[in-house]
Amino acid sequence: MDSEYDRKSELIAFDDSKAGVKGLVDAGVAKIPRMFIHPQHNLREKSVSTNAQLRIPIIDLEGVNSDAILRAKIIDKVRNACEIWGIFQIVNHGILKSVLEEMIKGIRRFNEQDTEVKKEFYTRDSSKKVKFVSNFDLFQAPAATWKDSFSCIINPNPPDPTDMPAVCRDIIMEYSKQVKMLANTLFELVAEALGLNSNHLKDMECAEGLFLVSHYYPACPEPELTMGTKTHTDPTFLTVLLQDQVGGLQVLHEKQWVNVNPVPGALVINTGDLLQLVSNDMFRSAKHRVLANHKGPRVSVASFFSPSSLPPSKLYGPIKELLSEENPPKYKETTARDYGTYHRAERLGGTSALQHFKL
């Protein structure tokens, strides 16, 4: 039977439909197509920690810019979270709940509008600033994942607003503006948590680039056979993630998968590979994934902060101020672009791209 299965034709037909995973669900599939089925050895490790004490840190940012004593306590919590978890949730972060809710609704509106309208944005052209696609690595990955994605390059050169979908244009622009202001505070806190001047990471241009990626995970008829998002780390400095209340995000902590349970009004922050690299392993980049689910749709919006691609030759390595005889550099310097390129290739193998840059 295997010899008769033409995987490439199945992938091409799916991609040519430009309807994504939602198109399959709308067509009433009761069984997922074979291209979505993951190897059993990958799915077997779905066991989740039963330790009730293992919970993602939740950090309250109330007073962070107005009370020095509170700020010092918050910085301690950020340091602890970045050292031990590589992921935490924040509340009282300054972005109105109404903006968060409208952002989720906007992404749902985009994905649930008429397929013919959506198709206009479907592309695998990496030069496009605004694009809709299902599985960016569809033709390279061993198995597809159960989600559709809509993305925009926001910084350093935002798209023309008329190139963005009318159903979510205004909220994407408003949310992006507010999440950039939040990132400004987060980069200060992370710098201070490393013992550096509050502007150190910003002066390194770590936050010049903003790539916004939204995922739409339809309800899956056979979630035990596939994944929503495969295990990975982010090749960035910081990620700010907005998720709805469906759940499914997990982080690998001490060799156990821990649920990142949705908290109303909260945002999930995770430190990326480049922050682990420049902090010389002081802070960790957490492996995470999203399970497929009978419930759905699940909607999330990730804001990836990293250096802009200009100039592409700017090198990043362990920060000199953090190094000493007892703490020599553990990584060689690399450009953000080269790291990202290697990371995309590495994701197919499942090992950390950081290993490749170790001295």
ZADO-1210 file (C-alpha; in nm, 4 decimals, padded with zeros to 6 digits):
<atoms>
<atom x="00.0000" y="00.0000" z="00.0000" code="MET" pos="1"/>
<atom x="00.2885" y="00.2350" z="00.0859" code="ASP" pos="2"/>
<atom x="00.4255" y="00.2033" z="-00.2666" code="SER" pos="3"/>
<atom x="00.0928" y="00.3318" z="-00.3998" code="GLU" pos="4"/>
<atom x="00.0805" y="00.6389" z="-00.1741" code="TYR" pos="5"/>
<atom x="00.1816" y="00.9511" z="-00.3666" code="ASP" pos="6"/>
<atom x="00.2603" y="01.1980" z="-00.0911" code="ARG" pos="7"/>
<atom x="00.3828" y="01.4692" z="-00.3270" code="LYS" pos="8"/>
<atom x="00.0553" y="01.4698" z="-00.5220" code="SER" pos="9"/>
<atom x="-00.1410" y="01.4954" z="-00.1955" code="GLU" pos="10"/>
<atom x="00.0701" y="01.7930" z="-00.0853" code="LEU" pos="11"/>
<atom x="00.0349" y="01.9686" z="-00.4213" code="ILE" pos="12"/>
<atom x="-00.3425" y="01.9167" z="-00.4308" code="ALA" pos="13"/>
<atom x="-00.3765" y="02.0526" z="-00.0771" code="PHE" pos="14"/>
<atom x="-00.1572" y="02.3551" z="-00.1535" code="ASP" pos="15"/>
<atom x="-00.3307" y="02.4251" z="-00.4844" code="ASP" pos="16"/>
<atom x="-00.6680" y="02.4382" z="-00.3093" code="SER" pos="17"/>
<atom x="-00.5450" y="02.7475" z="-00.1154" code="LYS" pos="18"/>
<atom x="-00.8213" y="02.6664" z="00.1344" code="ALA" pos="19"/>
<atom x="-00.5901" y="02.5392" z="00.4081" code="GLY" pos="20"/>
<atom x="-00.6812" y="02.3020" z="00.6884" code="VAL" pos="21"/>
<atom x="-01.0069" y="02.4911" z="00.7418" code="LYS" pos="22"/>
<atom x="-01.1017" y="02.3930" z="00.3855" code="GLY" pos="23"/>
<atom x="-01.0711" y="02.0266" z="00.4826" code="LEU" pos="24"/>
<atom x="-01.2871" y="02.0789" z="00.7922" code="VAL" pos="25"/>
<atom x="-01.5455" y="02.2734" z="00.5902" code="ASP" pos="26"/>
<atom x="-01.5551" y="01.9801" z="00.3461" code="ALA" pos="27"/>
<atom x="-01.6498" y="01.7542" z="00.6380" code="GLY" pos="28"/>
<atom x="-01.3432" y="01.5285" z="00.6676" code="VAL" pos="29"/>
<atom x="-01.3946" y="01.2619" z="00.9356" code="ALA" pos="30"/>
<atom x="-01.0400" y="01.1265" z="00.9023" code="LYS" pos="31"/>
<atom x="-00.7316" y="01.3420" z="00.8575" code="ILE" pos="32"/>
<atom x="-00.5410" y="01.3054" z="00.5291" code="PRO" pos="33"/>
<atom x="-00.2279" y="01.0919" z="00.5504" code="ARG" pos="34"/>
<atom x="00.0032" y="01.3911" z="00.4960" code="MET" pos="35"/>
<atom x="-00.0931" y="01.5148" z="00.8467" code="PHE" pos="36"/>
<atom x="-00.0165" y="01.1894" z="01.0306" code="ILE" pos="37"/>
<atom x="00.2967" y="01.2128" z="01.2460" code="HIS" pos="38"/>
<atom x="00.5271" y="00.9188" z="01.3275" code="PRO" pos="39"/>
<atom x="00.4118" y="00.7363" z="01.6396" code="GLN" pos="40"/>
<atom x="00.7460" y="00.7885" z="01.8189" code="HIS" pos="41"/>
<atom x="00.6844" y="01.1666" z="01.8001" code="ASN" pos="42"/>
<atom x="00.3303" y="01.1348" z="01.9305" code="LEU" pos="43"/>
<atom x="00.4158" y="00.8946" z="02.2130" code="ARG" pos="44"/>
<atom x="00.5880" y="01.1692" z="02.4063" code="GLU" pos="45"/>
<atom x="00.2571" y="01.3461" z="02.4597" code="LYS" pos="46"/>
<atom x="00.2669" y="01.2686" z="02.8317" code="SER" pos="47"/>
<atom x="00.2068" y="01.5797" z="03.0382" code="VAL" pos="48"/>
<atom x="00.3386" y="01.6500" z="03.3867" code="SER" pos="49"/>
<atom x="00.0936" y="01.5597" z="03.6629" code="THR" pos="50"/>
<atom x="00.2885" y="01.7667" z="03.9164" code="ASN" pos="51"/>
<atom x="00.0443" y="02.0361" z="04.0263" code="ALA" pos="52"/>
<atom x="00.3377" y="02.2439" z="04.1560" code="GLN" pos="53"/>
<atom x="00.4737" y="02.2855" z="03.8025" code="LEU" pos="54"/>
<atom x="00.3127" y="02.6047" z="03.6796" code="ARG" pos="55"/>
<atom x="00.4291" y="02.8652" z="03.4337" code="ILE" pos="56"/>
<atom x="00.5277" y="03.1823" z="03.6244" code="PRO" pos="57"/>
<atom x="00.2720" y="03.4649" z="03.6063" code="ILE" pos="58"/>
<atom x="00.4265" y="03.8100" z="03.6523" code="ILE" pos="59"/>
<atom x="00.2194" y="04.1172" z="03.7372" code="ASP" pos="60"/>
<atom x="00.3649" y="04.4268" z="03.5669" code="LEU" pos="61"/>
<atom x="00.1505" y="04.6704" z="03.7682" code="GLU" pos="62"/>
<atom x="00.3684" y="04.9688" z="03.8672" code="GLY" pos="63"/>
<atom x="00.6701" y="04.8586" z="03.6631" code="VAL" pos="64"/>
<atom x="00.7356" y="05.2104" z="03.5302" code="ASN" pos="65"/>
<atom x="00.6222" y="05.4074" z="03.8340" code="SER" pos="66"/>
<atom x="00.7463" y="05.2268" z="04.1455" code="ASP" pos="67"/>
<atom x="01.1194" y="05.1470" z="04.1830" code="ALA" pos="68"/>
<atom x="01.0634" y="04.8887" z="04.4575" code="ILE" pos="69"/>
<atom x="00.7987" y="04.7047" z="04.2550" code="LEU" pos="70"/>
<atom x="01.0210" y="04.7217" z="03.9456" code="ARG" pos="71"/>
<atom x="01.3101" y="04.5560" z="04.1324" code="ALA" pos="72"/>
<atom x="01.0772" y="04.2737" z="04.2432" code="LYS" pos="73"/>
<atom x="00.9465" y="04.2317" z="03.8889" code="ILE" pos="74"/>
<atom x="01.3036" y="04.2146" z="03.7528" code="ILE" pos="75"/>
<atom x="01.3831" y="03.9361" z="04.0028" code="ASP" pos="76"/>
<atom x="01.0792" y="03.7430" z="03.8811" code="LYS" pos="77"/>
<atom x="01.1742" y="03.7962" z="03.5154" code="VAL" pos="78"/>
<atom x="01.5303" y="03.6749" z="03.5860" code="ARG" pos="79"/>
<atom x="01.3994" y="03.3658" z="03.7628" code="ASN" pos="80"/>
<atom x="01.1510" y="03.2867" z="03.4844" code="ALA" pos="81"/>
<atom x="01.4095" y="03.3322" z="03.2066" code="CYS" pos="82"/>
<atom x="01.6705" y="03.1205" z="03.3874" code="GLU" pos="83"/>
<atom x="01.4432" y="02.8328" z="03.4883" code="ILE" pos="84"/>
<atom x="01.1584" y="02.8271" z="03.2356" code="TRP" pos="85"/>
<atom x="01.2305" y="03.0434" z="02.9309" code="GLY" pos="86"/>
<atom x="00.8607" y="03.1274" z="02.9336" code="ILE" pos="87"/>
<atom x="00.6198" y="03.3204" z="03.1566" code="PHE" pos="88"/>
<atom x="00.2850" y="03.4980" z="03.1434" code="GLN" pos="89"/>
<atom x="00.2289" y="03.8666" z="03.2166" code="ILE" pos="90"/>
<atom x="-00.0780" y="04.0496" z="03.3451" code="VAL" pos="91"/>
<atom x="-00.1387" y="04.4246" z="03.3868" code="ASN" pos="92"/>
<atom x="00.0844" y="04.4763" z="03.0843" code="HIS" pos="93"/>
<atom x="-00.0925" y="04.7883" z="02.9588" code="GLY" pos="94"/>
<atom x="-00.2688" y="04.6501" z="02.6505" code="ILE" pos="95"/>
<atom x="-00.6443" y="04.6809" z="02.6958" code="LEU" pos="96"/>
<atom x="-00.8406" y="04.3575" z="02.7145" code="LYS" pos="97"/>
<atom x="-01.0718" y="04.4959" z="02.4442" code="SER" pos="98"/>
<atom x="-00.7712" y="04.5257" z="02.2074" code="VAL" pos="99"/>
<atom x="-00.6628" y="04.1674" z="02.2828" code="LEU" pos="100"/>
<atom x="-01.0150" y="04.0364" z="02.2255" code="GLU" pos="101"/>
<atom x="-01.0578" y="04.2310" z="01.9027" code="GLU" pos="102"/>
<atom x="-00.7223" y="04.0987" z="01.7765" code="MET" pos="103"/>
<atom x="-00.8393" y="03.7392" z="01.8311" code="ILE" pos="104"/>
<atom x="-01.1728" y="03.8221" z="01.6636" code="LYS" pos="105"/>
<atom x="-00.9935" y="03.9856" z="01.3696" code="GLY" pos="106"/>
<atom x="-00.7878" y="03.6733" z="01.3023" code="ILE" pos="107"/>
<atom x="-01.1008" y="03.4584" z="01.3289" code="ARG" pos="108"/>
<atom x="-01.2782" y="03.6899" z="01.0842" code="ARG" pos="109"/>
<atom x="-00.9924" y="03.6568" z="00.8369" code="PHE" pos="110"/>
<atom x="-00.9875" y="03.2767" z="00.8538" code="ASN" pos="111"/>
<atom x="-01.3655" y="03.2385" z="00.8521" code="GLU" pos="112"/>
<atom x="-01.4405" y="03.4739" z="00.5624" code="GLN" pos="113"/>
<atom x="-01.5228" y="03.3477" z="00.2138" code="ASP" pos="114"/>
<atom x="-01.2440" y="03.1190" z="00.0884" code="THR" pos="115"/>
<atom x="-01.2270" y="03.3022" z="-00.2438" code="GLU" pos="116"/>
<atom x="-01.1374" y="03.6256" z="-00.0611" code="VAL" pos="117"/>
<atom x="-00.8781" y="03.4467" z="00.1540" code="LYS" pos="118"/>
<atom x="-00.7169" y="03.2827" z="-00.1481" code="LYS" pos="119"/>
<atom x="-00.5983" y="03.6217" z="-00.2730" code="GLU" pos="120"/>
<atom x="-00.3492" y="03.6275" z="00.0166" code="PHE" pos="121"/>
<atom x="-00.2322" y="03.2648" z="-00.0164" code="TYR" pos="122"/>
<atom x="00.1330" y="03.2503" z="-00.1173" code="THR" pos="123"/>
<atom x="00.4676" y="03.0830" z="-00.0484" code="ARG" pos="124"/>
<atom x="00.6580" y="03.3845" z="-00.1802" code="ASP" pos="125"/>
<atom x="00.8934" y="03.4781" z="00.1068" code="SER" pos="126"/>
<atom x="00.9295" y="03.8330" z="-00.0274" code="SER" pos="127"/>
<atom x="00.5605" y="03.9085" z="00.0395" code="LYS" pos="128"/>
<atom x="00.5045" y="04.1145" z="00.3548" code="LYS" pos="129"/>
<atom x="00.1468" y="03.9954" z="00.3997" code="VAL" pos="130"/>
<atom x="00.0616" y="03.6324" z="00.3456" code="LYS" pos="131"/>
<atom x="-00.1756" y="03.3498" z="00.4227" code="PHE" pos="132"/>
<atom x="-00.0433" y="02.9942" z="00.4017" code="VAL" pos="133"/>
<atom x="-00.0963" y="02.6527" z="00.5542" code="SER" pos="134"/>
<atom x="00.2274" y="02.4976" z="00.6810" code="ASN" pos="135"/>
<atom x="00.5159" y="02.7211" z="00.5737" code="PHE" pos="136"/>
<atom x="00.7351" y="02.4064" z="00.5503" code="ASP" pos="137"/>
<atom x="00.4698" y="02.1911" z="00.3815" code="LEU" pos="138"/>
<atom x="00.7042" y="02.0499" z="00.1166" code="PHE" pos="139"/>
<atom x="01.0025" y="01.9963" z="00.3503" code="GLN" pos="140"/>
<atom x="00.8501" y="01.8633" z="00.6743" code="ALA" pos="141"/>
<atom x="00.7994" y="01.4884" z="00.7281" code="PRO" pos="142"/>
<atom x="00.4366" y="01.5560" z="00.8293" code="ALA" pos="143"/>
<atom x="00.2046" y="01.8565" z="00.8066" code="ALA" pos="144"/>
<atom x="00.0465" y="02.0236" z="01.1107" code="THR" pos="145"/>
<atom x="-00.3206" y="02.1021" z="01.1703" code="TRP" pos="146"/>
<atom x="-00.3237" y="02.4812" z="01.1312" code="LYS" pos="147"/>
<atom x="-00.3401" y="02.7736" z="00.8901" code="ASP" pos="148"/>
<atom x="-00.1279" y="03.0862" z="00.9326" code="SER" pos="149"/>
<atom x="-00.1579" y="03.4520" z="00.8418" code="PHE" pos="150"/>
<atom x="00.1494" y="03.6720" z="00.8808" code="SER" pos="151"/>
<atom x="00.2671" y="04.0310" z="00.8369" code="CYS" pos="152"/>
<atom x="00.6127" y="04.1843" z="00.8506" code="ILE" pos="153"/>
<atom x="00.5455" y="04.4914" z="01.0662" code="ILE" pos="154"/>
<atom x="00.8951" y="04.6336" z="01.1226" code="ASN" pos="155"/>
<atom x="01.1226" y="04.7792" z="00.9990" code="PRO" pos="156"/>
<atom x="00.9226" y="04.8414" z="00.6794" code="ASN" pos="157"/>
<atom x="00.5507" y="04.7920" z="00.7391" code="PRO" pos="158"/>
<atom x="00.3254" y="04.6896" z="00.4519" code="PRO" pos="159"/>
<atom x="00.0975" y="04.9343" z="00.2764" code="ASP" pos="160"/>
<atom x="-00.2312" y="04.9185" z="00.4733" code="PRO" pos="161"/>
<atom x="-00.4202" y="04.8594" z="00.1486" code="THR" pos="162"/>
<atom x="-00.2240" y="04.5326" z="00.1074" code="ASP" pos="163"/>
<atom x="-00.3691" y="04.4005" z="00.4338" code="MET" pos="164"/>
<atom x="-00.7046" y="04.2210" z="00.4636" code="PRO" pos="165"/>
<atom x="-00.9893" y="04.4640" z="00.5284" code="ALA" pos="166"/>
<atom x="-01.1429" y="04.2396" z="00.7977" code="VAL" pos="167"/>
<atom x="-00.8430" y="04.2700" z="01.0334" code="CYS" pos="168"/>
<atom x="-00.6357" y="04.5615" z="00.8987" code="ARG" pos="169"/>
<atom x="-00.7233" y="04.8191" z="01.1653" code="ASP" pos="170"/>
<atom x="-00.6818" y="04.5890" z="01.4642" code="ILE" pos="171"/>
<atom x="-00.3491" y="04.4496" z="01.3388" code="ILE" pos="172"/>
<atom x="-00.2130" y="04.8033" z="01.3105" code="MET" pos="173"/>
<atom x="-00.3436" y="04.9024" z="01.6554" code="GLU" pos="174"/>
<atom x="-00.2296" y="04.5818" z="01.8271" code="TYR" pos="175"/>
<atom x="00.1153" y="04.6037" z="01.6645" code="SER" pos="176"/>
<atom x="00.1563" y="04.9606" z="01.7886" code="LYS" pos="177"/>
<atom x="00.0702" y="04.8589" z="02.1434" code="GLN" pos="178"/>
<atom x="00.2753" y="04.5386" z="02.1464" code="VAL" pos="179"/>
<atom x="00.5825" y="04.7383" z="02.0315" code="LYS" pos="180"/>
<atom x="00.5394" y="04.9697" z="02.3316" code="MET" pos="181"/>
<atom x="00.5117" y="04.6668" z="02.5594" code="LEU" pos="182"/>
<atom x="00.8224" y="04.5099" z="02.4043" code="ALA" pos="183"/>
<atom x="01.0119" y="04.8288" z="02.4856" code="ASN" pos="184"/>
<atom x="00.9414" y="04.7670" z="02.8559" code="THR" pos="185"/>
<atom x="01.0121" y="04.3924" z="02.8306" code="LEU" pos="186"/>
<atom x="01.3541" y="04.4466" z="02.6705" code="PHE" pos="187"/>
<atom x="01.4415" y="04.6891" z="02.9511" code="GLU" pos="188"/>
<atom x="01.3381" y="04.4361" z="03.2163" code="LEU" pos="189"/>
<atom x="01.5297" y="04.1529" z="03.0503" code="VAL" pos="190"/>
<atom x="01.8426" y="04.3713" z="03.0183" code="ALA" pos="191"/>
<atom x="01.8221" y="04.4690" z="03.3851" code="GLU" pos="192"/>
<atom x="01.7609" y="04.1046" z="03.4791" code="ALA" pos="193"/>
<atom x="02.0954" y="04.0274" z="03.3115" code="LEU" pos="194"/>
<atom x="02.2581" y="04.2996" z="03.5207" code="GLY" pos="195"/>
<atom x="02.2942" y="04.5381" z="03.2266" code="LEU" pos="196"/>
<atom x="02.1839" y="04.8954" z="03.1607" code="ASN" pos="197"/>
<atom x="01.8107" y="04.9028" z="03.0812" code="SER" pos="198"/>
<atom x="01.8769" y="05.0162" z="02.7223" code="ASN" pos="199"/>
<atom x="02.1522" y="04.7635" z="02.6489" code="HIS" pos="200"/>
<atom x="01.9475" y="04.5178" z="02.4415" code="LEU" pos="201"/>
<atom x="01.7598" y="04.7968" z="02.2627" code="LYS" pos="202"/>
<atom x="02.0911" y="04.9647" z="02.1782" code="ASP" pos="203"/>
<atom x="02.2002" y="04.6318" z="02.0273" code="MET" pos="204"/>
<atom x="01.8944" y="04.6666" z="01.7973" code="GLU" pos="205"/>
<atom x="01.7501" y="04.3391" z="01.9262" code="CYS" pos="206"/>
<atom x="01.3939" y="04.4653" z="01.8882" code="ALA" pos="207"/>
<atom x="01.4114" y="04.6457" z="01.5529" code="GLU" pos="208"/>
<atom x="01.2311" y="04.3716" z="01.3632" code="GLY" pos="209"/>
<atom x="00.8708" y="04.2687" z="01.4321" code="LEU" pos="210"/>
<atom x="00.7153" y="03.9724" z="01.2536" code="PHE" pos="211"/>
<atom x="00.3509" y="03.9052" z="01.3448" code="LEU" pos="212"/>
<atom x="00.2257" y="03.5510" z="01.2834" code="VAL" pos="213"/>
<atom x="-00.1271" y="03.4353" z="01.3641" code="SER" pos="214"/>
<atom x="-00.2334" y="03.0710" z="01.3729" code="HIS" pos="215"/>
<atom x="-00.5816" y="02.9280" z="01.3280" code="TYR" pos="216"/>
<atom x="-00.6180" y="02.5695" z="01.4533" code="TYR" pos="217"/>
<atom x="-00.9509" y="02.4191" z="01.3405" code="PRO" pos="218"/>
<atom x="-01.1107" y="02.1406" z="01.5451" code="ALA" pos="219"/>
<atom x="-00.9386" y="01.8148" z="01.4507" code="CYS" pos="220"/>
<atom x="-01.1296" y="01.4860" z="01.4019" code="PRO" pos="221"/>
<atom x="-00.8229" y="01.2751" z="01.4968" code="GLU" pos="222"/>
<atom x="-00.5984" y="01.4900" z="01.7198" code="PRO" pos="223"/>
<atom x="-00.4104" y="01.1854" z="01.8505" code="GLU" pos="224"/>
<atom x="-00.2536" y="01.1364" z="01.5051" code="LEU" pos="225"/>
<atom x="-00.1194" y="01.4855" z="01.4378" code="THR" pos="226"/>
<atom x="00.0107" y="01.8071" z="01.5951" code="MET" pos="227"/>
<atom x="-00.0999" y="02.1700" z="01.5932" code="GLY" pos="228"/>
<atom x="00.2599" y="02.2941" z="01.5995" code="THR" pos="229"/>
<atom x="00.5659" y="02.0691" z="01.6206" code="LYS" pos="230"/>
<atom x="00.8203" y="02.0964" z="01.9010" code="THR" pos="231"/>
<atom x="01.0487" y="02.3954" z="01.8374" code="HIS" pos="232"/>
<atom x="01.2268" y="02.6946" z="01.9860" code="THR" pos="233"/>
<atom x="01.1952" y="03.0503" z="01.8521" code="ASP" pos="234"/>
<atom x="01.4966" y="03.1856" z="01.6583" code="PRO" pos="235"/>
<atom x="01.4348" y="03.5363" z="01.7959" code="THR" pos="236"/>
<atom x="01.5117" y="03.7451" z="02.1053" code="PHE" pos="237"/>
<atom x="01.1619" y="03.7642" z="02.2526" code="LEU" pos="238"/>
<atom x="00.8159" y="03.6438" z="02.1528" code="THR" pos="239"/>
<atom x="00.4930" y="03.7995" z="02.2823" code="VAL" pos="240"/>
<atom x="00.2084" y="03.5529" z="02.2361" code="LEU" pos="241"/>
<atom x="-00.1620" y="03.6257" z="02.2575" code="LEU" pos="242"/>
<atom x="-00.3734" y="03.3090" z="02.2847" code="GLN" pos="243"/>
<atom x="-00.7451" y="03.2545" z="02.3189" code="ASP" pos="244"/>
<atom x="-00.8990" y="03.0397" z="02.5937" code="GLN" pos="245"/>
<atom x="-00.8976" y="02.7028" z="02.4114" code="VAL" pos="246"/>
<atom x="-00.5544" y="02.5844" z="02.5300" code="GLY" pos="247"/>
<atom x="-00.3097" y="02.3342" z="02.3822" code="GLY" pos="248"/>
<atom x="00.0222" y="02.5207" z="02.4176" code="LEU" pos="249"/>
<atom x="00.2833" y="02.3252" z="02.6141" code="GLN" pos="250"/>
<atom x="00.6419" y="02.3935" z="02.7207" code="VAL" pos="251"/>
<atom x="00.9137" y="02.1340" z="02.7878" code="LEU" pos="252"/>
<atom x="01.0421" y="02.1802" z="03.1432" code="HIS" pos="253"/>
<atom x="01.2751" y="01.9324" z="03.3160" code="GLU" pos="254"/>
<atom x="01.1941" y="01.6712" z="03.0504" code="LYS" pos="255"/>
<atom x="00.8196" y="01.7030" z="03.1129" code="GLN" pos="256"/>
<atom x="00.5544" y="01.8766" z="02.9063" code="TRP" pos="257"/>
<atom x="00.3715" y="02.1431" z="03.1061" code="VAL" pos="258"/>
<atom x="00.0470" y="02.3082" z="02.9916" code="ASN" pos="259"/>
<atom x="00.0602" y="02.6853" z="02.9396" code="VAL" pos="260"/>
<atom x="-00.2968" y="02.7329" z="03.0560" code="ASN" pos="261"/>
<atom x="-00.4712" y="03.0416" z="02.9164" code="PRO" pos="262"/>
<atom x="-00.5190" y="03.3245" z="03.1671" code="VAL" pos="263"/>
<atom x="-00.7810" y="03.5847" z="03.0653" code="PRO" pos="264"/>
<atom x="-00.6110" y="03.9099" z="02.9648" code="GLY" pos="265"/>
<atom x="-00.2593" y="03.7645" z="02.9957" code="ALA" pos="266"/>
<atom x="00.0159" y="03.7473" z="02.7352" code="LEU" pos="267"/>
<atom x="00.2737" y="03.4683" z="02.7111" code="VAL" pos="268"/>
<atom x="00.6387" y="03.5768" z="02.6833" code="ILE" pos="269"/>
<atom x="00.9106" y="03.3408" z="02.5750" code="ASN" pos="270"/>
<atom x="01.2799" y="03.3969" z="02.5348" code="THR" pos="271"/>
<atom x="01.4239" y="03.2942" z="02.2004" code="GLY" pos="272"/>
<atom x="01.7470" y="03.1342" z="02.0844" code="ASP" pos="273"/>
<atom x="01.9225" y="03.4646" z="02.0166" code="LEU" pos="274"/>
<atom x="01.8630" y="03.5770" z="02.3750" code="LEU" pos="275"/>
<atom x="02.0090" y="03.2486" z="02.5021" code="GLN" pos="276"/>
<atom x="02.3085" y="03.3054" z="02.2735" code="LEU" pos="277"/>
<atom x="02.3836" y="03.6677" z="02.3741" code="VAL" pos="278"/>
<atom x="02.3198" y="03.5901" z="02.7437" code="SER" pos="279"/>
<atom x="02.5754" y="03.3060" z="02.7159" code="ASN" pos="280"/>
<atom x="02.3206" y="03.0537" z="02.8488" code="ASP" pos="281"/>
<atom x="02.2155" y="03.2695" z="03.1473" code="MET" pos="282"/>
<atom x="01.8651" y="03.2656" z="02.9992" code="PHE" pos="283"/>
<atom x="01.7144" y="02.9689" z="02.8203" code="ARG" pos="284"/>
<atom x="01.5111" y="02.9326" z="02.5039" code="SER" pos="285"/>
<atom x="01.2210" y="02.7015" z="02.5816" code="ALA" pos="286"/>
<atom x="01.1061" y="02.4169" z="02.3594" code="LYS" pos="287"/>
<atom x="00.7319" y="02.4377" z="02.3075" code="HIS" pos="288"/>
<atom x="00.4548" y="02.2891" z="02.0943" code="ARG" pos="289"/>
<atom x="00.0783" y="02.2997" z="02.0387" code="VAL" pos="290"/>
<atom x="-00.1384" y="01.9876" z="02.0512" code="LEU" pos="291"/>
<atom x="-00.4148" y="01.9271" z="01.7999" code="ALA" pos="292"/>
<atom x="-00.7554" y="01.9290" z="01.9666" code="ASN" pos="293"/>
<atom x="-01.1118" y="01.8046" z="01.9218" code="HIS" pos="294"/>
<atom x="-01.2129" y="02.1540" z="02.0339" code="LYS" pos="295"/>
<atom x="-01.1678" y="02.4477" z="01.8031" code="GLY" pos="296"/>
<atom x="-01.0935" y="02.6695" z="01.6451" code="PRO" pos="297"/>
<atom x="-00.7985" y="02.7853" z="01.8575" code="ARG" pos="298"/>
<atom x="-00.6499" y="03.1233" z="01.7653" code="VAL" pos="299"/>
<atom x="-00.3103" y="03.2641" z="01.8650" code="SER" pos="300"/>
<atom x="-00.1043" y="03.5652" z="01.7594" code="VAL" pos="301"/>
<atom x="00.2751" y="03.5636" z="01.8023" code="ALA" pos="302"/>
<atom x="00.4814" y="03.8820" z="01.7807" code="SER" pos="303"/>
<atom x="00.8442" y="03.7872" z="01.7129" code="PHE" pos="304"/>
<atom x="01.1016" y="04.0515" z="01.8067" code="PHE" pos="305"/>
<atom x="01.4458" y="04.0231" z="01.6518" code="SER" pos="306"/>
<atom x="01.7000" y="04.2443" z="01.4736" code="PRO" pos="307"/>
<atom x="01.5811" y="04.3865" z="01.1448" code="SER" pos="308"/>
<atom x="01.7478" y="04.2339" z="00.8405" code="SER" pos="309"/>
<atom x="01.9260" y="04.5631" z="00.7770" code="LEU" pos="310"/>
<atom x="02.2202" y="04.5704" z="00.7943" code="PRO" pos="311"/>
<atom x="02.2306" y="04.1931" z="00.7449" code="PRO" pos="312"/>
<atom x="02.5995" y="04.1805" z="00.8426" code="SER" pos="313"/>
<atom x="02.5485" y="04.2854" z="01.2102" code="LYS" pos="314"/>
<atom x="02.6974" y="04.0154" z="01.4334" code="LEU" pos="315"/>
<atom x="02.5531" y="03.8858" z="01.7590" code="TYR" pos="316"/>
<atom x="02.7531" y="03.6914" z="02.0150" code="GLY" pos="317"/>
<atom x="02.7749" y="03.6603" z="02.3951" code="PRO" pos="318"/>
<atom x="02.7566" y="04.0086" z="02.5519" code="ILE" pos="319"/>
<atom x="03.1062" y="04.1142" z="02.6631" code="LYS" pos="320"/>
<atom x="02.9832" y="04.2559" z="02.9959" code="GLU" pos="321"/>
<atom x="02.8532" y="03.9120" z="03.0968" code="LEU" pos="322"/>
<atom x="03.1823" y="03.7319" z="03.0307" code="LEU" pos="323"/>
<atom x="03.4708" y="03.6571" z="03.2658" code="SER" pos="324"/>
<atom x="03.7458" y="03.3987" z="03.3157" code="GLU" pos="325"/>
<atom x="03.4909" y="03.1844" z="03.4995" code="GLU" pos="326"/>
<atom x="03.2289" y="03.2487" z="03.2302" code="ASN" pos="327"/>
<atom x="03.4005" y="03.2427" z="02.8880" code="PRO" pos="328"/>
<atom x="03.1945" y="03.2756" z="02.5674" code="PRO" pos="329"/>
<atom x="03.0044" y="02.9588" z="02.4780" code="LYS" pos="330"/>
<atom x="02.8909" y="03.0665" z="02.1309" code="TYR" pos="331"/>
<atom x="03.0473" y="03.2062" z="01.8167" code="LYS" pos="332"/>
<atom x="02.9103" y="03.5233" z="01.6638" code="GLU" pos="333"/>
<atom x="02.6459" y="03.5036" z="01.3932" code="THR" pos="334"/>
<atom x="02.4105" y="03.7333" z="01.2088" code="THR" pos="335"/>
<atom x="02.0398" y="03.7093" z="01.2883" code="ALA" pos="336"/>
<atom x="01.9734" y="03.6185" z="00.9253" code="ARG" pos="337"/>
<atom x="02.2263" y="03.3311" z="00.9230" code="ASP" pos="338"/>
<atom x="02.0885" y="03.2016" z="01.2505" code="TYR" pos="339"/>
<atom x="01.7329" y="03.2119" z="01.1170" code="GLY" pos="340"/>
<atom x="01.8324" y="03.0311" z="00.7974" code="THR" pos="341"/>
<atom x="02.0066" y="02.7531" z="00.9897" code="TYR" pos="342"/>
<atom x="01.7168" y="02.7294" z="01.2369" code="HIS" pos="343"/>
<atom x="01.4618" y="02.6766" z="00.9578" code="ARG" pos="344"/>
<atom x="01.6686" y="02.3898" z="00.8188" code="ALA" pos="345"/>
<atom x="01.7335" y="02.2473" z="01.1656" code="GLU" pos="346"/>
<atom x="01.3653" y="02.2429" z="01.2639" code="ARG" pos="347"/>
<atom x="01.3168" y="01.9450" z="01.0386" code="LEU" pos="348"/>
<atom x="01.5667" y="01.7451" z="01.2462" code="GLY" pos="349"/>
<atom x="01.4393" y="01.8289" z="01.5938" code="GLY" pos="350"/>
<atom x="01.7713" y="01.9269" z="01.7544" code="THR" pos="351"/>
<atom x="01.8490" y="02.2787" z="01.8765" code="SER" pos="352"/>
<atom x="02.0101" y="02.5114" z="01.6236" code="ALA" pos="353"/>
<atom x="02.2093" y="02.6643" z="01.9111" code="LEU" pos="354"/>
<atom x="02.4300" y="02.3536" z="01.9194" code="GLN" pos="355"/>
<atom x="02.5637" y="02.4444" z="01.5760" code="HIS" pos="356"/>
<atom x="02.6891" y="02.7819" z="01.7038" code="PHE" pos="357"/>
<atom x="02.8638" y="02.6480" z="02.0180" code="LYS" pos="358"/>
<atom x="03.2359" y="02.7138" z="02.0489" code="LEU" pos="359"/>
</atoms>
